Amino acid sequence: MIYFFHELTQLLNAICVAVVTFAIKRYFDDLNDR
């Protein structure tokens, strides 16, 4: 169970990093368009 929770936490961290990276990329793309 602990192992599963650890895997889940790593997965959530990876998703968060991907979302944040995507958001920052979109944000800078918007700045460049203006």
C-alpha positions in Angstrom: 0.0 0.0 0.0 2.8 2.4 0.9 4.5 1.5 -2.4 1.3 2.2 -4.3 0.9 5.6 -2.6 4.6 6.4 -3.4 4.0 5.6 -7.1 0.8 7.7 -7.1 2.6 10.7 -5.6 5.4 10.5 -8.2 2.7 10.3 -10.9 0.9 13.4 -9.5 4.3 15.3 -9.3 5.0 14.4 -13.0 1.5 15.7 -14.0 1.9 18.9 -12.0 5.3 19.6 -13.5 3.8 19.0 -17.0 0.9 21.3 -16.4 3.0 24.0 -14.9 5.5 23.8 -17.8 2.6 23.9 -20.3 1.1 26.9 -18.6 4.4 28.8 -18.5 4.9 28.0 -22.2 1.4 29.3 -23.1 2.0 32.4 -21.0 5.2 33.3 -22.7 3.7 32.5 -26.1 0.9 35.0 -25.3 3.5 37.6 -24.3 5.4 37.1 -27.6 2.2 37.6 -29.6 1.5 41.0 -28.1 
